[in-house]
Amino acid sequence: MNSIIDIIVFTLLIKVVILFPFSLMAQKNSIKIVKIQPQIDDTKARFGDDYRGLLKELRSLYKREKYSEFKNLLPLIAQIPILIVVFRLVRDTELDIVISSELIGILSAISAFIMCFVQNRLNPLVREQGFFSQWGTAILLTMFSAYLAYASPVGVGIYWIFSNTGAIGVAFICNAIYNPKKYIDYDKRTKKKVKKKEDKELKKKYRLREKEDTRMFFSVQKELVFYSERSGFYKYFKSYIEYILENTDIVVHYVTSDYDDQVFDIKHARFKAYYCGPSSLITLLMKMDAEVVIMTMPDLEKYQYKRSLVKKDIEYIYVDHGFGSVNLMLRKRALDHFDTVFCYGPSYNKEIREMEQLYKTKEKKLVDVNFGLFDTMIKEYKSSKNKKKTVLIAPSWQKDNILETCIDEIMEQLINCGYNIIIRPHPEFIKRFEARTKALIEKYGSMMQTDFSDNKPVLNSDILITDWSTISMEFSFVTKKPCIFINTPMKISNEEYEKISIKPIDLELRSKIGIELELDELSKINSVINELSKKSYKIAITKIMKESLYMKKSAGAKYIIKQIYNKREVKNEKN
């Protein structure tokens, strides 16, 4: 290559013959990943801290959609050997014109910057990046191009200039062939970006509150700490906390990861509430300095949330936030690092002891307690009045739950059934799938109920429609009324649940407190409702409750008090 014309022709041939097919492949691949981004967001939300499960599910999604992360790198990878060849071809040749290295460097930098500018607006994958990522890459590539052209033979610099210029043309051609606007709803994505920006501003406000509350938390001595993941979970601790406040001098410290948690409205001299978001909670738990810590969050020590590093003798107590199988509904070995578990019925004791034997783990203290939420709800139920016959739809949040598979088909059947209809998503569904929840609210309006501090929708309903949610136990045990179970894909958090001999109580009671329907039997819902309304389940459910539940009122609170007083005695003896 002895002339600029030779280099330009060579560059164009390389772009057209070798690099263009790779660029077109990367364009199509980039559109795929942006198009399935909502599914990726849903997958991340569903798996949370389960990184292994998340990676497995993402690989499965990529395979289904035929997306390859490697394809996006092909244009860049192909450039490397070509650049080496160009360098060797022009290294010992002299061009028929003289151009200064400084000018070549400047032109190379300009061409690179223009290429990045175009890519930021045309490339579907680059468009999704943030401001600093886009322009940070542009600056780095511009600087690299300037240095490469300046430090290399003039021919290499000329090749690089026209390579960058050619990439601009390739970007326009790729967009003409695979126009991202035909596949991606950019108006919707723009709104999502605006929402993210608003959330970011809100988080700044949260951080100020979090910083002050965390400072206050560590500025005082603590004996008892409850941790709640969100507002509405206070109901699972309520019976313990109220008994402790009424009968002891113990100060209750309550940490919540919900900025708007309703516990901040509780006014009691010995009840102290603090806000701590999920990220800062990692540090707070590692620095925990209480005597007893109680939480409904499983998987302690398995992921980012650890036991205290500064105080090794804290007693960690696990309180289930629903009545069901801890073997089936929690991840494998989710309770291994708790010292104590509050058991609501014999099935808890049997499952936990068998799991300990299976995995050869240390025995935990198992404390037989009543499920305080049932007591509260039963009191409320006795004083409630049902004005109109009501059907409550309250599914779980696992993949392919009612709201994701068949809510429209169910509503088509129920809309003229003469009952008041309430749709109550699971709190985790609302937390993790905000867009889906919003779409449901827009579609079903006032029928959607998202206030979980209010039990009236449960108490005032005549029939519950659910899939695998433990709300079925709450509903039937409190109201003595039946459920309709839709057999969506079964909720299995622990793939090894069948390794122990105990049949999950969720499966055991399913057909005893209601009727199961397959997904292809939804047309029968109205007739099943009529059938259930004519039959009394009161005697059967009362019998099931006596067999399945411990009726040990205040046992949990009394255990907590005893443990704290024992720790006080030990401290006093040491002093």
WOLIN-V16481 format. One record per residue. N is the residue number from 1. SS is DSSP state (hx for helix, st for strand, lp for the rest). PSI is psi in whole degrees, 0 to 359 (999 if undefined). D_CENTER is the distance of its C-alpha to the mean C-alpha in whole Angstrom. Layout:
n & ss & psi & d_center
N & SS & PSI & D_CENTER
N & SS & PSI & D_CENTER
This chain:
n & ss & psi & d_center
1 & lp & 100 & 57
2 & lp & 4 & 60
3 & lp & 163 & 59
4 & hx & 323 & 56
5 & hx & 319 & 57
6 & hx & 316 & 56
7 & hx & 319 & 53
8 & hx & 316 & 52
9 & hx & 317 & 53
10 & hx & 316 & 51
11 & hx & 315 & 48
12 & hx & 320 & 48
13 & hx & 317 & 48
14 & hx & 315 & 46
15 & hx & 318 & 43
16 & hx & 312 & 44
17 & hx & 317 & 45
18 & hx & 306 & 42
19 & hx & 328 & 40
20 & hx & 315 & 39
21 & hx & 321 & 38
22 & hx & 320 & 35
23 & hx & 320 & 34
24 & hx & 320 & 34
25 & hx & 317 & 32
26 & hx & 324 & 30
27 & hx & 312 & 30
28 & hx & 319 & 29
29 & hx & 320 & 26
30 & hx & 320 & 25
31 & hx & 321 & 25
32 & hx & 313 & 23
33 & hx & 324 & 20
34 & hx & 322 & 20
35 & hx & 322 & 20
36 & lp & 8 & 17
37 & hx & 320 & 15
38 & hx & 322 & 13
39 & hx & 323 & 12
40 & hx & 317 & 11
41 & hx & 318 & 9
42 & hx & 318 & 8
43 & hx & 317 & 8
44 & hx & 319 & 6
45 & hx & 322 & 3
46 & hx & 321 & 4
47 & hx & 343 & 6
48 & lp & 244 & 4
49 & lp & 358 & 8
50 & lp & 82 & 9
51 & hx & 324 & 11
52 & hx & 313 & 14
53 & hx & 321 & 12
54 & hx & 312 & 10
55 & hx & 320 & 14
56 & hx & 316 & 15
57 & hx & 322 & 13
58 & hx & 319 & 14
59 & hx & 319 & 18
60 & hx & 319 & 18
61 & hx & 314 & 17
62 & hx & 321 & 19
63 & hx & 317 & 22
64 & hx & 319 & 22
65 & hx & 0 & 22
66 & lp & 43 & 24
67 & lp & 136 & 23
68 & lp & 122 & 24
69 & hx & 331 & 23
70 & hx & 325 & 27
71 & hx & 327 & 28
72 & hx & 338 & 27
73 & hx & 349 & 29
74 & hx & 314 & 32
75 & hx & 320 & 34
76 & hx & 316 & 34
77 & hx & 319 & 35
78 & hx & 332 & 38
79 & hx & 329 & 39
80 & hx & 306 & 40
81 & hx & 328 & 43
82 & hx & 318 & 44
83 & hx & 322 & 44
84 & hx & 316 & 46
85 & hx & 314 & 49
86 & hx & 317 & 49
87 & hx & 317 & 50
88 & hx & 324 & 52
89 & hx & 323 & 54
90 & hx & 357 & 55
91 & lp & 318 & 55
92 & lp & 13 & 59
93 & lp & 155 & 60
94 & lp & 129 & 61
95 & lp & 159 & 60
96 & lp & 3 & 63
97 & lp & 159 & 62
98 & lp & 123 & 61
99 & lp & 135 & 58
100 & lp & 148 & 57
101 & hx & 325 & 54
102 & hx & 316 & 53
103 & hx & 318 & 53
104 & hx & 316 & 51
105 & hx & 317 & 48
106 & hx & 313 & 48
107 & hx & 323 & 48
108 & hx & 318 & 45
109 & hx & 317 & 43
110 & hx & 315 & 43
111 & hx & 321 & 43
112 & hx & 318 & 39
113 & hx & 317 & 38
114 & hx & 320 & 39
115 & hx & 315 & 37
116 & hx & 322 & 34
117 & hx & 315 & 35
118 & hx & 317 & 35
119 & hx & 321 & 32
120 & hx & 336 & 30
121 & hx & 337 & 31
122 & hx & 319 & 31
123 & lp & 123 & 29
124 & hx & 327 & 26
125 & hx & 318 & 24
126 & hx & 326 & 25
127 & hx & 333 & 25
128 & lp & 345 & 21
129 & lp & 159 & 22
130 & lp & 171 & 22
131 & hx & 310 & 26
132 & hx & 326 & 26
133 & hx & 316 & 25
134 & hx & 306 & 27
135 & hx & 338 & 30
136 & hx & 315 & 30
137 & hx & 319 & 30
138 & hx & 316 & 33
139 & hx & 315 & 35
140 & hx & 316 & 34
141 & hx & 323 & 36
142 & hx & 315 & 39
143 & hx & 318 & 40
144 & hx & 316 & 39
145 & hx & 318 & 41
146 & hx & 315 & 44
147 & hx & 317 & 45
148 & hx & 312 & 45
149 & hx & 323 & 47
150 & hx & 319 & 49
151 & hx & 349 & 49
152 & lp & 168 & 50
153 & lp & 153 & 53
154 & hx & 322 & 54
155 & hx & 320 & 53
156 & hx & 318 & 50
157 & hx & 317 & 49
158 & hx & 317 & 50
159 & hx & 315 & 48
160 & hx & 322 & 45
161 & hx & 310 & 46
162 & hx & 336 & 46
163 & hx & 316 & 43
164 & hx & 317 & 41
165 & hx & 318 & 43
166 & hx & 325 & 43
167 & hx & 328 & 39
168 & hx & 314 & 39
169 & hx & 319 & 41
170 & hx & 320 & 39
171 & hx & 317 & 36
172 & hx & 318 & 38
173 & hx & 317 & 39
174 & hx & 320 & 35
175 & hx & 329 & 34
176 & hx & 323 & 37
177 & hx & 311 & 36
178 & lp & 85 & 33
179 & lp & 116 & 32
180 & hx & 330 & 28
181 & hx & 339 & 29
182 & hx & 340 & 30
183 & lp & 339 & 26
184 & lp & 131 & 24
185 & lp & 91 & 24
186 & hx & 333 & 24
187 & hx & 317 & 25
188 & hx & 320 & 21
189 & hx & 328 & 20
190 & hx & 317 & 22
191 & hx & 323 & 21
192 & hx & 321 & 17
193 & hx & 322 & 19
194 & hx & 318 & 21
195 & hx & 319 & 18
196 & hx & 321 & 16
197 & hx & 318 & 19
198 & hx & 318 & 20
199 & hx & 323 & 16
200 & hx & 319 & 18
201 & hx & 322 & 21
202 & hx & 323 & 19
203 & hx & 328 & 17
204 & hx & 318 & 21
205 & hx & 318 & 22
206 & hx & 320 & 19
207 & hx & 324 & 20
208 & hx & 314 & 24
209 & hx & 317 & 23
210 & hx & 317 & 21
211 & hx & 316 & 24
212 & hx & 317 & 27
213 & hx & 321 & 25
214 & hx & 320 & 24
215 & hx & 316 & 28
216 & hx & 321 & 29
217 & hx & 316 & 27
218 & hx & 359 & 29
219 & lp & 353 & 32
220 & lp & 156 & 33
221 & lp & 142 & 33
222 & lp & 140 & 31
223 & lp & 317 & 31
224 & st & 127 & 28
225 & st & 131 & 25
226 & st & 140 & 22
227 & st & 130 & 18
228 & st & 136 & 16
229 & lp & 331 & 12
230 & lp & 169 & 13
231 & lp & 144 & 16
232 & lp & 342 & 18
233 & lp & 351 & 17
234 & hx & 329 & 21
235 & hx & 335 & 22
236 & hx & 340 & 21
237 & hx & 347 & 23
238 & hx & 311 & 26
239 & hx & 323 & 29
240 & hx & 312 & 29
241 & hx & 314 & 29
242 & hx & 320 & 31
243 & hx & 317 & 34
244 & hx & 317 & 33
245 & hx & 327 & 34
246 & hx & 334 & 37
247 & hx & 0 & 39
248 & lp & 180 & 38
249 & lp & 10 & 38
250 & lp & 135 & 35
251 & lp & 129 & 33
252 & st & 121 & 29
253 & st & 125 & 26
254 & st & 111 & 23
255 & st & 130 & 20
256 & st & 147 & 17
257 & lp & 17 & 14
258 & lp & 115 & 15
259 & lp & 326 & 18
260 & lp & 25 & 19
261 & lp & 138 & 19
262 & hx & 347 & 22
263 & hx & 341 & 23
264 & hx & 348 & 25
265 & hx & 351 & 27
266 & lp & 125 & 29
267 & lp & 103 & 32
268 & lp & 137 & 33
269 & lp & 331 & 35
270 & lp & 20 & 33
271 & st & 115 & 30
272 & st & 120 & 28
273 & st & 142 & 25
274 & st & 145 & 23
275 & st & 132 & 20
276 & lp & 113 & 18
277 & lp & 167 & 14
278 & hx & 322 & 12
279 & hx & 311 & 14
280 & hx & 339 & 17
281 & hx & 330 & 16
282 & hx & 311 & 17
283 & hx & 318 & 20
284 & hx & 316 & 21
285 & hx & 322 & 20
286 & hx & 334 & 22
287 & lp & 10 & 25
288 & lp & 135 & 25
289 & lp & 31 & 28
290 & lp & 180 & 29
291 & lp & 320 & 30
292 & st & 132 & 28
293 & st & 129 & 24
294 & st & 132 & 22
295 & st & 157 & 19
296 & lp & 357 & 16
297 & lp & 114 & 14
298 & lp & 191 & 15
299 & lp & 27 & 15
300 & lp & 133 & 17
301 & lp & 347 & 18
302 & lp & 325 & 16
303 & lp & 229 & 14
304 & lp & 343 & 14
305 & lp & 115 & 15
306 & lp & 165 & 19
307 & lp & 163 & 22
308 & lp & 140 & 24
309 & lp & 343 & 27
310 & lp & 342 & 29
311 & lp & 107 & 30
312 & lp & 346 & 30
313 & lp & 21 & 31
314 & lp & 139 & 28
315 & st & 117 & 28
316 & st & 123 & 24
317 & st & 129 & 24
318 & st & 129 & 21
319 & lp & 118 & 21
320 & lp & 140 & 19
321 & lp & 18 & 18
322 & lp & 160 & 19
323 & lp & 116 & 22
324 & lp & 195 & 22
325 & lp & 118 & 22
326 & hx & 340 & 20
327 & hx & 320 & 21
328 & hx & 318 & 19
329 & hx & 346 & 16
330 & lp & 158 & 15
331 & lp & 160 & 15
332 & lp & 129 & 18
333 & lp & 34 & 20
334 & lp & 339 & 17
335 & lp & 8 & 20
336 & lp & 327 & 22
337 & lp & 15 & 22
338 & lp & 148 & 23
339 & lp & 326 & 27
340 & st & 145 & 27
341 & st & 131 & 25
342 & st & 123 & 26
343 & st & 126 & 27
344 & lp & 345 & 27
345 & lp & 171 & 29
346 & hx & 329 & 31
347 & hx & 328 & 29
348 & hx & 310 & 27
349 & hx & 313 & 29
350 & hx & 314 & 30
351 & hx & 312 & 27
352 & hx & 317 & 26
353 & hx & 320 & 30
354 & hx & 323 & 30
355 & hx & 322 & 27
356 & hx & 320 & 28
357 & hx & 320 & 31
358 & hx & 314 & 29
359 & hx & 4 & 28
360 & lp & 52 & 31
361 & lp & 164 & 29
362 & lp & 140 & 30
363 & lp & 136 & 31
364 & lp & 160 & 29
365 & st & 129 & 30
366 & st & 117 & 30
367 & st & 121 & 31
368 & st & 118 & 32
369 & lp & 161 & 30
370 & lp & 158 & 30
371 & lp & 100 & 27
372 & hx & 327 & 28
373 & hx & 322 & 25
374 & hx & 317 & 28
375 & hx & 315 & 31
376 & hx & 314 & 29
377 & hx & 324 & 29
378 & hx & 319 & 32
379 & hx & 315 & 34
380 & hx & 322 & 32
381 & hx & 320 & 33
382 & hx & 332 & 36
383 & hx & 359 & 37
384 & lp & 157 & 35
385 & lp & 128 & 37
386 & lp & 108 & 36
387 & lp & 325 & 37
388 & lp & 143 & 36
389 & lp & 132 & 35
390 & st & 139 & 31
391 & st & 125 & 29
392 & st & 126 & 25
393 & st & 112 & 22
394 & lp & 88 & 19
395 & lp & 174 & 17
396 & lp & 189 & 14
397 & lp & 7 & 10
398 & lp & 166 & 11
399 & lp & 139 & 12
400 & lp & 33 & 15
401 & lp & 179 & 15
402 & hx & 318 & 18
403 & hx & 340 & 17
404 & hx & 345 & 16
405 & hx & 319 & 19
406 & lp & 17 & 22
407 & hx & 322 & 22
408 & hx & 319 & 24
409 & hx & 320 & 27
410 & hx & 316 & 26
411 & hx & 327 & 27
412 & hx & 324 & 30
413 & hx & 322 & 31
414 & hx & 340 & 31
415 & lp & 330 & 32
416 & lp & 27 & 35
417 & lp & 353 & 35
418 & lp & 359 & 37
419 & lp & 152 & 34
420 & st & 134 & 31
421 & st & 131 & 28
422 & st & 130 & 25
423 & st & 121 & 21
424 & lp & 94 & 19
425 & lp & 157 & 15
426 & lp & 144 & 13
427 & hx & 323 & 11
428 & hx & 326 & 8
429 & hx & 316 & 9
430 & hx & 319 & 10
431 & hx & 316 & 8
432 & hx & 332 & 5
433 & lp & 69 & 8
434 & hx & 317 & 11
435 & hx & 318 & 13
436 & hx & 319 & 13
437 & hx & 316 & 14
438 & hx & 319 & 17
439 & hx & 321 & 18
440 & hx & 320 & 19
441 & hx & 318 & 20
442 & hx & 326 & 22
443 & hx & 318 & 24
444 & hx & 359 & 24
445 & hx & 235 & 25
446 & hx & 348 & 26
447 & hx & 340 & 25
448 & st & 133 & 21
449 & lp & 121 & 21
450 & lp & 12 & 18
451 & lp & 103 & 20
452 & lp & 1 & 19
453 & lp & 347 & 21
454 & lp & 116 & 24
455 & lp & 357 & 25
456 & hx & 319 & 28
457 & hx & 328 & 26
458 & hx & 311 & 25
459 & hx & 326 & 29
460 & lp & 8 & 31
461 & lp & 154 & 30
462 & lp & 328 & 32
463 & st & 139 & 30
464 & st & 133 & 26
465 & st & 122 & 24
466 & st & 182 & 21
467 & lp & 280 & 20
468 & lp & 18 & 18
469 & lp & 143 & 17
470 & lp & 359 & 19
471 & hx & 340 & 20
472 & hx & 321 & 23
473 & hx & 315 & 25
474 & hx & 312 & 24
475 & hx & 306 & 26
476 & hx & 320 & 29
477 & hx & 330 & 30
478 & hx & 313 & 30
479 & hx & 345 & 32
480 & lp & 30 & 33
481 & lp & 160 & 32
482 & lp & 168 & 31
483 & st & 156 & 28
484 & st & 120 & 28
485 & st & 120 & 25
486 & st & 124 & 24
487 & lp & 69 & 23
488 & lp & 171 & 20
489 & lp & 132 & 19
490 & lp & 140 & 19
491 & lp & 113 & 16
492 & lp & 107 & 16
493 & lp & 332 & 14
494 & lp & 106 & 17
495 & lp & 345 & 19
496 & lp & 20 & 22
497 & hx & 335 & 23
498 & hx & 359 & 26
499 & hx & 344 & 28
500 & lp & 162 & 29
501 & lp & 345 & 31
502 & lp & 124 & 30
503 & lp & 128 & 28
504 & lp & 133 & 25
505 & hx & 334 & 26
506 & hx & 321 & 24
507 & hx & 325 & 26
508 & hx & 318 & 29
509 & hx & 351 & 29
510 & hx & 312 & 27
511 & lp & 353 & 31
512 & lp & 338 & 33
513 & lp & 16 & 31
514 & st & 203 & 31
515 & st & 139 & 31
516 & st & 142 & 29
517 & st & 137 & 29
518 & lp & 165 & 28
519 & hx & 334 & 26
520 & hx & 10 & 30
521 & hx & 17 & 31
522 & hx & 336 & 29
523 & hx & 347 & 33
524 & hx & 358 & 34
525 & hx & 314 & 32
526 & hx & 318 & 34
527 & hx & 326 & 37
528 & hx & 319 & 35
529 & hx & 316 & 34
530 & hx & 320 & 38
531 & hx & 315 & 38
532 & hx & 326 & 36
533 & hx & 341 & 38
534 & lp & 352 & 41
535 & lp & 139 & 40
536 & lp & 130 & 40
537 & lp & 3 & 37
538 & hx & 310 & 38
539 & hx & 315 & 40
540 & hx & 316 & 38
541 & hx & 323 & 35
542 & hx & 319 & 36
543 & hx & 317 & 38
544 & hx & 319 & 34
545 & hx & 314 & 33
546 & hx & 327 & 36
547 & hx & 332 & 35
548 & hx & 338 & 32
549 & lp & 147 & 31
550 & lp & 132 & 33
551 & lp & 58 & 35
552 & lp & 82 & 35
553 & lp & 135 & 35
554 & lp & 5 & 34
555 & hx & 321 & 34
556 & hx & 313 & 30
557 & hx & 318 & 32
558 & hx & 325 & 35
559 & hx & 316 & 33
560 & hx & 313 & 31
561 & hx & 315 & 35
562 & hx & 315 & 37
563 & hx & 320 & 34
564 & hx & 319 & 35
565 & hx & 322 & 38
566 & hx & 318 & 39
567 & hx & 326 & 37
568 & hx & 316 & 39
569 & hx & 317 & 42
570 & hx & 317 & 42
571 & hx & 317 & 41
572 & hx & 321 & 44
573 & hx & 322 & 46
574 & hx & 325 & 45
575 & lp & 999 & 46
